[in-house]
């Protein structure tokens, strides 16, 4: 375990060094969040009763999504890992007394957390001082805030576990580009990254909430905005834990299979 904690610390400290990139990301995400809120405002002004979430809850959802974008976006995978699989540098990792899956998992966690730490605080501070209903509202209670933090970490774990599947599948393909494009598109749409899941028709939403993608950003952001509570919230948290263990177990199985089949330089 100490080895993987060391990998986590190294990657985390490395990620904190990219302050200029974080500043550019903050500006981009704040502008994008503003555009999304203005778009939703136009829809709400047309017929507010047609939407399942209040406009203030939707604004909170958007700001929290932008603040923690690095935790849940599937396109924030590490090119370094894909390159090592293609060019054979994975051989250096295999020479170490470590498990590749565990090492990449800890690195991915650290990479996402470091980026989120740099970007989230400024976005949340600015959003908190915006006038209602456009700003970031407070959580309904302290218990709701604690549940938000717990589900935020669970959602991060599910996201990383899913991205690990993409890394493992890349061992069995000539190029990872196609797999990455499909994975990113699916996660972006079905996790609530493009449209919050409550906005989908009821039969479609019920199916989507059972999929692993709904256990990523959908659950913590809806808990914070007050849209998810009670029994549905407990079911959503249970599904988060289930998908975290299920995806991680599947990833480990693919890791074992890949390590048996891997061929480097024809050897």
C-alpha positions as CSV (number, residue, x, y, z in Angstrom):
1,X,0.0,0.0,0.0
2,X,2.9,2.4,0.7
3,X,4.0,2.1,-2.9
4,X,0.7,3.3,-4.2
5,X,0.4,6.1,-1.7
6,X,3.8,7.2,-2.9
7,X,2.6,7.2,-6.5
8,X,-0.5,9.2,-5.4
9,X,1.6,11.8,-3.6
10,X,4.0,12.2,-6.5
11,X,1.3,12.7,-9.0
12,X,-0.7,15.0,-6.7
13,X,2.3,17.3,-6.1
14,X,3.1,17.3,-9.8
15,X,-0.5,18.2,-10.7
16,X,-0.4,21.2,-8.3
17,X,2.5,22.7,-10.3
18,X,0.3,23.5,-13.4
19,X,-1.1,26.8,-12.1
20,X,-1.2,28.6,-15.4
21,X,-3.3,25.7,-16.9
22,X,-5.5,25.8,-13.9
23,X,-6.1,29.6,-14.3
24,X,-7.0,29.1,-18.0
25,X,-9.4,26.3,-16.9
26,X,-11.0,28.5,-14.3
27,X,-11.8,31.2,-16.8
28,X,-13.0,28.7,-19.4
29,X,-15.3,26.9,-16.9
30,X,-16.7,30.1,-15.5
31,X,-17.6,31.4,-18.9
32,X,-19.1,28.0,-19.9
33,X,-21.1,27.8,-16.7
34,X,-22.5,31.3,-17.3
35,X,-23.5,30.3,-20.9
36,X,-25.3,27.2,-19.6
37,X,-27.2,29.2,-16.9
38,X,-28.3,31.8,-19.5
39,X,-29.5,29.0,-21.8
40,X,-31.5,27.3,-19.0
41,X,-32.9,30.7,-18.0
42,X,-34.4,31.1,-21.5
43,X,-36.1,27.7,-21.2
44,X,-37.4,28.4,-17.7
45,X,-38.8,31.8,-18.8
46,X,-40.7,30.0,-21.5
47,X,-42.3,27.5,-19.1
48,X,-40.8,27.0,-15.7
49,X,-43.5,24.5,-14.6
50,X,-42.3,22.0,-17.3
51,X,-39.0,21.4,-15.6
52,X,-38.5,19.0,-12.7
53,X,-35.8,21.1,-10.9
54,X,-36.1,24.7,-9.8
55,X,-34.0,27.3,-11.6
56,X,-32.0,27.9,-8.5
57,X,-31.3,24.2,-8.1
58,X,-30.3,24.0,-11.8
59,X,-27.8,26.9,-11.3
60,X,-26.3,25.2,-8.3
61,X,-26.0,22.0,-10.3
62,X,-24.2,23.9,-13.1
63,X,-21.7,25.7,-10.8
64,X,-20.9,22.5,-8.8
65,X,-20.4,20.7,-12.1
66,X,-18.0,23.3,-13.4
67,X,-16.1,23.5,-10.1
68,X,-15.5,19.8,-9.9
69,X,-15.2,19.2,-13.7
70,X,-11.8,17.5,-13.3
71,X,-13.3,14.8,-11.0
72,X,-15.9,13.5,-13.4
73,X,-15.0,14.2,-17.0
74,X,-14.0,11.1,-18.9
75,X,-12.0,13.0,-21.4
76,X,-9.5,13.9,-18.7
77,X,-7.6,10.6,-19.1
78,X,-3.8,10.5,-19.1
79,X,-2.3,10.4,-22.6
80,X,0.9,9.1,-20.9
81,X,-0.7,5.8,-20.1
82,X,-2.1,5.3,-23.6
83,X,1.3,6.2,-25.1
84,X,3.1,3.7,-22.8
85,X,0.8,0.9,-24.0
86,X,1.3,1.7,-27.7
87,X,5.1,2.4,-27.7
88,X,6.0,-0.4,-25.3
89,X,7.1,1.7,-22.4
90,X,4.7,-0.3,-20.3
91,X,7.6,-2.8,-20.1
92,X,9.4,-0.5,-17.6
93,X,6.3,-0.6,-15.4
94,X,6.2,-4.3,-15.5
95,X,9.7,-4.6,-14.3
96,X,8.7,-2.9,-11.0
97,X,7.4,-4.9,-8.0
98,X,4.0,-3.3,-8.4
99,X,0.5,-4.0,-9.8
100,X,0.0,-1.8,-12.9
101,X,-3.8,-1.5,-12.3
102,X,-3.3,-0.3,-8.7
103,X,-0.6,2.2,-9.7
104,X,-2.6,3.7,-12.5
105,X,-5.7,3.9,-10.3
106,X,-3.8,5.8,-7.6
107,X,-2.2,8.1,-10.2
108,X,-5.6,8.8,-11.8
109,X,-7.1,9.7,-8.5
110,X,-4.2,12.1,-7.7
111,X,-4.3,13.7,-11.1
112,X,-8.0,14.5,-10.9
113,X,-7.9,15.6,-7.3
114,X,-5.0,18.0,-7.9
115,X,-6.7,19.6,-10.9
116,X,-10.0,19.9,-9.0
117,X,-8.3,21.5,-6.0
118,X,-6.7,24.2,-8.1
119,X,-9.9,25.0,-10.0
120,X,-12.8,24.4,-7.6
121,X,-12.2,27.0,-4.9
122,X,-12.1,30.2,-7.1
123,X,-15.2,29.0,-9.1
124,X,-17.1,28.3,-5.9
125,X,-16.2,31.6,-4.3
126,X,-17.3,33.6,-7.3
127,X,-20.5,31.6,-7.7
128,X,-21.3,32.0,-4.0
129,X,-21.4,35.8,-4.3
130,X,-23.5,35.9,-7.4
131,X,-27.1,37.2,-6.8
132,X,-29.9,34.7,-6.4
133,X,-31.1,32.7,-8.2
134,X,-28.0,32.7,-10.5
135,X,-25.4,32.0,-7.7
136,X,-24.5,29.0,-5.7
137,X,-27.0,28.3,-3.0
138,X,-26.1,26.7,0.3
139,X,-26.9,23.0,0.9
140,X,-30.2,22.3,2.6
141,X,-28.5,21.1,5.8
142,X,-25.2,20.0,7.3
143,X,-26.1,16.4,6.9
144,X,-26.8,17.0,3.2
145,X,-23.4,18.6,2.8
146,X,-21.7,15.6,4.4
147,X,-23.6,13.2,2.1
148,X,-22.6,15.4,-0.8
149,X,-18.9,15.0,0.2
150,X,-19.3,11.2,0.6
151,X,-21.0,10.8,-2.7
152,X,-18.5,13.1,-4.4
153,X,-15.7,10.7,-3.5
154,X,-17.8,7.7,-4.5
155,X,-18.5,9.3,-7.8
156,X,-14.9,10.0,-8.3
157,X,-14.1,6.4,-7.6
158,X,-16.7,5.2,-10.1
159,X,-15.3,7.6,-12.8
160,X,-11.7,6.5,-12.3
161,X,-12.8,2.8,-12.3
162,X,-14.6,3.3,-15.6
163,X,-11.5,5.1,-17.1
164,X,-9.4,2.2,-15.9
165,X,-11.5,-0.1,-18.0
166,X,-10.7,2.1,-21.1
167,X,-7.0,1.8,-20.2
168,X,-7.3,-2.0,-19.9
169,X,-9.3,-2.4,-23.1
170,X,-6.5,-0.5,-24.9
171,X,-4.2,-3.5,-24.4
172,X,-6.4,-5.4,-26.8
173,X,-6.7,-2.8,-29.6
174,X,-4.3,-1.4,-32.2
175,X,-5.4,2.1,-31.4
176,X,-7.1,3.5,-28.4
177,X,-8.7,6.5,-30.2
178,X,-11.9,4.7,-31.1
179,X,-12.4,3.3,-27.6
180,X,-11.8,6.7,-26.0
181,X,-14.2,8.5,-28.3
182,X,-17.0,6.1,-27.6
183,X,-16.3,6.1,-23.8
184,X,-16.1,9.9,-23.5
185,X,-19.3,10.4,-25.5
186,X,-21.3,7.8,-23.5
187,X,-20.1,9.2,-20.1
188,X,-20.7,12.8,-21.1
189,X,-24.3,12.2,-22.1
190,X,-25.5,9.5,-19.7
191,X,-23.9,10.9,-16.6
192,X,-25.7,14.2,-16.7
193,X,-22.8,16.1,-18.0
194,X,-24.7,17.6,-21.0
195,X,-28.2,17.5,-19.6
196,X,-29.1,16.8,-16.0
197,X,-30.7,13.4,-15.7
198,X,-34.0,14.7,-14.1
199,X,-34.6,16.5,-17.4
200,X,-35.0,13.2,-19.3
201,X,-38.4,11.6,-19.8
202,X,-39.4,9.5,-16.8
203,X,-39.1,6.1,-18.4
204,X,-35.7,7.0,-19.8
205,X,-34.5,8.5,-16.6
206,X,-35.4,5.4,-14.6
207,X,-33.2,3.3,-16.8
208,X,-30.3,5.8,-16.9
209,X,-30.2,6.0,-13.1
210,X,-29.5,2.2,-12.9
211,X,-26.4,2.6,-15.1
212,X,-22.9,3.2,-13.7
213,X,-22.7,6.6,-15.5
214,X,-25.5,8.0,-13.2
215,X,-23.3,7.1,-10.2
216,X,-20.6,9.6,-11.3
217,X,-21.6,13.3,-11.1
218,X,-25.3,12.9,-11.1
219,X,-25.7,11.8,-7.5
220,X,-23.5,14.3,-5.6
221,X,-24.6,17.3,-7.7
222,X,-28.3,16.5,-7.2
223,X,-27.8,16.0,-3.5
224,X,-26.2,19.4,-3.1
225,X,-28.8,21.1,-5.2
226,X,-31.6,19.5,-3.1
227,X,-33.1,17.5,-6.0
228,X,-32.2,14.1,-4.5
229,X,-33.1,13.1,-1.0
230,X,-34.9,10.5,1.0
231,X,-35.3,6.9,-0.3
232,X,-34.2,7.7,-3.9
233,X,-31.0,9.2,-2.4
234,X,-30.2,6.1,-0.4
235,X,-30.8,3.9,-3.5
236,X,-28.5,6.1,-5.5
237,X,-25.7,5.8,-2.8
238,X,-26.1,2.0,-2.8
239,X,-25.7,2.0,-6.6
240,X,-22.6,4.1,-6.3
241,X,-21.0,1.6,-4.0
242,X,-22.1,-1.3,-6.1
243,X,-20.8,0.1,-9.4
244,X,-17.5,1.2,-7.7
245,X,-16.7,-2.4,-6.7
246,X,-18.2,-3.9,-9.8
247,X,-16.1,-1.8,-12.2
248,X,-13.0,-2.1,-10.1
249,X,-13.4,-5.9,-10.1
250,X,-13.9,-6.0,-13.8
251,X,-10.9,-3.8,-14.3
252,X,-8.7,-6.1,-12.3
253,X,-9.9,-9.1,-14.3
254,X,-9.0,-7.3,-17.5
255,X,-5.6,-6.4,-16.0
256,X,-4.9,-10.1,-15.2
257,X,-5.9,-11.1,-18.8
258,X,-3.9,-8.3,-20.4
259,X,-0.7,-9.1,-18.4
260,X,-1.0,-12.7,-19.7
261,X,-1.5,-11.7,-23.3
262,X,0.8,-8.7,-23.6
263,X,3.6,-8.8,-26.2
264,X,6.4,-6.2,-26.3
265,X,8.8,-6.0,-29.3
266,X,7.7,-9.4,-30.4
267,X,8.9,-11.0,-27.1
